[in-house]
Structure formats: C-alpha cells, structure tokens
Amino acid sequence: MGTGTDGHVARDGYGEEVARRFREVNGAHPMTAADDAYVSAQFTPLEELCAALGRNADDARRQMLDGLLPLPGYLRSDGAEMVPYDLFAPTEEAGGPELLRAWFTAHWEDSAEGAREWEAYLSGQYVCLHRVTPATIRRKDELTAAITEAVRSPGNSPEWSAALHALVDELDGLEPDFAPYDRLRFGGPTSRDTCVDAVRSRFPRP
C-alpha cells in the first residue's frame, strides 16, 4: 500500500477487502479533520507499524480477514488503516495467531461470554481502551456496571462520593477521549460520555 499523487492511500493486496469489511462492521460514516487529528495522535498506520516491527502488512491484513487479528480501529480519511501500537502484543503473549482465540477466551469462565468478547475484539471496535487486553476489557465492564449501579441509587455521604469517584477515575485512566466519529458508528454516546463526563458533572467532587 502506497500513497497516490492525490495524497490518498493507494490500496493493494488485501487492503480493499479490509476496508470493505471495516465498513460492513462500522458503517460508511465520514471522517472529519477532527477525527483524523485524533486518530493520528492515538493510533498508528498499519503500514508504519509493520515496517517498524519487520512484519509484512499484507500478512496482517490477511490475518484480519481470517479472524486471527482485529480489524483496524479506524480508517483515516486518506484510507490509512489505523491500529493500536500494541496490535500484535496479545498475539505474541498467546504464542502465535493460531493460539490467540483460545488464549483470549480462556479469560472468561463463561465460554459463551468469552466467544462474544472475542467477536467484539475482532471487530476492532475496542477503541474505548488505551490497551486492549482481556484484563482491561473485563475491568472496563466491571467499572461501567458499578458506576451505573451507583448512580441509579445515589447516596449523600462523603464515603459514597469518594467510592464513586474512585471508580470513575479508574475508568478515566483506562479510556481515551474517543473521536467524534465514534458517536456515529456506535449510534450514541460513548462510555466516557455516560460513565465519566456525565457522572462528574452530575456528582461533582465535594
């Protein structure tokens, strides 16, 4: 994949198939200049990551299409496939792409839940975490559930407030800011919107 004379990425190999799969999962929402700036600061083009690690980008694309590696988190408006810097870390920890699924799903006692999380992981939509691992996915779910439950029946004591803000602060540390684009593909507010920003606004620190 190279860059054409118009500044857009010229796709080759499996690039077009990955882009098509990405749009099937996320819809055909346009990326704005603000979206591009955000993802360029938070993610890296697949081509550049593979070049830095001595990997073949088209091999990575084929693994994405084969369900062995997550899809890109974003397609920048120039067509670049934007991925996390640690895209290959779970594969390496698992011992290889063929072992990744078993390693990943083993982090859930409920096999059906593990299978659902695996499909979500492969979608590339876990852009809600700085680091995407089974541990951070599970902790995010625990925190959002605990925060939602806490604000459903709010207390008035300093202890309740301190406990709530401890949960919110921990979630804040796990999550990036999100791009405006994310609110389009997810069809509404993000978990940061509802469980961090809104909670801090509704229940300010004493």
Secondary structure by P-SEA (a helix, b strand, c coil): cccccccccccccaaaaaaaaaaaacccccccaaaaaaaaaccccaaaaaaaacccaaaaaaaaaacccccccccccccccccccccaaaaaaaccccaaaaaaacccccaaaaaaaaaaaaaccccccccccaaaaaaaaaaaaaaaaaaccccccaaaaaaaaaaaaaaaaacccccaaaaaaaccccccccccaaaaaacccc
